[in-house]
Amino acid sequence: MRHPERDHLRAFLDSRGIGALIHYPVPVHLQPAYRDRLPAPGGLARTEEAAATVLSLPMYPQLDPESARVVAAAVASWADARRR
């Protein structure tokens, strides 16, 4: 999922024992090996925005329905609290 307050959501989930990961926090075009070959920072704005906002929630074939509900409820709880 994506959210501009991704790190806050991740901390919230972590405090509830729900692991969420940030995959590819640095876009490929900003990796040291590609810095001279691909656009500079700002050159791929949507890619950079995605890298700053994407959060991987638990999702895999063995995840049972109740665990999926727990994750969804935690995200909804966090979102509701942010709206207040």
C-alpha contacts under 8 A as a table, 3 or more apart, distances in Angstrom:
res1	aa1	res2	aa2	distance
1	M	54	V	5.63
1	M	55	L	5.32
1	M	56	S	6.31
1	M	57	L	7.21
2	R	6	R	7.01
2	R	50	A	7.36
2	R	53	T	5.04
2	R	54	V	4.40
2	R	55	L	5.99
3	H	6	R	5.11
3	H	53	T	5.15
3	H	54	V	6.72
3	H	55	L	7.76
4	P	52	A	7.48
4	P	53	T	5.25
5	E	8	H	5.48
5	E	9	L	6.42
5	E	53	T	7.18
6	R	9	L	5.12
6	R	10	R	6.08
6	R	52	A	7.80
6	R	53	T	5.53
6	R	54	V	6.93
6	R	55	L	6.40
7	D	10	R	5.00
7	D	11	A	6.22
8	H	11	A	5.17
8	H	12	F	6.23
9	L	12	F	4.98
9	L	13	L	6.16
9	L	75	V	7.62
9	L	78	W	7.01
10	R	13	L	5.15
10	R	14	D	6.02
10	R	19	G	7.91
10	R	20	A	6.11
10	R	21	L	7.77
10	R	55	L	7.55
11	A	14	D	4.97
11	A	15	S	6.14
12	F	15	S	5.21
12	F	16	R	6.71
12	F	78	W	7.32
13	L	16	R	5.18
13	L	17	G	6.47
13	L	18	I	5.02
13	L	19	G	6.72
13	L	20	A	7.13
13	L	74	A	6.86
13	L	75	V	7.56
14	D	17	G	4.99
14	D	18	I	5.09
14	D	19	G	5.71
14	D	20	A	7.27
15	S	18	I	7.39
18	I	58	P	7.79
18	I	71	V	7.01
19	G	57	L	7.26
19	G	58	P	6.73
20	A	55	L	6.64
20	A	56	S	5.52
20	A	57	L	4.85
20	A	58	P	6.23
21	L	55	L	5.98
21	L	56	S	5.07
21	L	57	L	6.81
22	I	25	P	6.14
22	I	54	V	6.73
22	I	55	L	5.26
22	I	56	S	6.04
23	H	54	V	7.83
23	H	55	L	7.47
23	H	56	S	7.10
24	Y	27	P	6.31
24	Y	28	V	7.98
24	Y	51	A	6.53
25	P	51	A	5.11
25	P	52	A	6.61
26	V	30	L	6.42
26	V	31	Q	6.70
26	V	48	E	7.78
26	V	51	A	6.20
27	P	30	L	5.45
27	P	31	Q	6.66
27	P	47	T	6.66
27	P	48	E	6.24
27	P	51	A	6.14
28	V	31	Q	5.19
28	V	34	Y	7.01
29	H	34	Y	5.57
29	H	35	R	6.13
29	H	37	R	7.86
29	H	38	L	5.37
29	H	39	P	6.45
29	H	40	A	7.39
30	L	34	Y	6.54
30	L	35	R	5.58
30	L	38	L	7.94
30	L	40	A	7.12
30	L	41	P	6.84
31	Q	34	Y	5.55
31	Q	35	R	6.11
32	P	35	R	5.33
33	A	36	D	7.74
34	Y	37	R	5.16
34	Y	38	L	5.99
35	R	38	L	5.96
35	R	39	P	7.49
35	R	40	A	6.94
36	D	39	P	7.96
39	P	42	G	7.77
39	P	43	G	5.03
39	P	44	L	6.86
40	A	43	G	5.45
40	A	44	L	7.97
41	P	44	L	7.14
41	P	45	A	7.86
42	G	45	A	5.08
42	G	48	E	7.41
44	L	47	T	5.42
44	L	48	E	6.28
45	A	48	E	5.09
45	A	49	E	6.09
46	R	49	E	4.97
46	R	50	A	6.10
47	T	50	A	5.12
47	T	51	A	6.22
48	E	51	A	5.08
48	E	52	A	6.34
49	E	52	A	5.15
49	E	53	T	6.25
50	A	53	T	5.17
50	A	54	V	5.59
51	A	54	V	5.92
57	L	71	V	7.83
58	P	63	L	7.82
58	P	68	A	7.85
58	P	71	V	7.59
59	M	63	L	6.51
59	M	68	A	7.82
60	Y	63	L	5.55
63	L	67	S	6.42
63	L	68	A	6.63
64	D	67	S	5.45
64	D	68	A	6.39
65	P	68	A	5.02
65	P	69	R	6.22
66	E	69	R	5.00
66	E	70	V	6.27
67	S	70	V	4.97
67	S	71	V	6.33
68	A	71	V	5.19
68	A	72	A	6.18
69	R	72	A	5.02
69	R	73	A	5.90
70	V	73	A	5.12
70	V	74	A	6.13
71	V	74	A	5.17
71	V	75	V	6.32
72	A	75	V	5.21
72	A	76	A	6.13
73	A	76	A	5.00
73	A	77	S	5.96
74	A	77	S	5.00
74	A	78	W	6.19
75	V	78	W	5.16
75	V	79	A	6.16
76	A	79	A	5.02
76	A	80	D	6.03
77	S	80	D	5.13
77	S	81	A	6.21
78	W	81	A	5.18
78	W	82	R	6.28
79	A	82	R	5.09
79	A	83	R	6.40
80	D	83	R	5.24
80	D	84	R	6.79
81	A	84	R	5.47
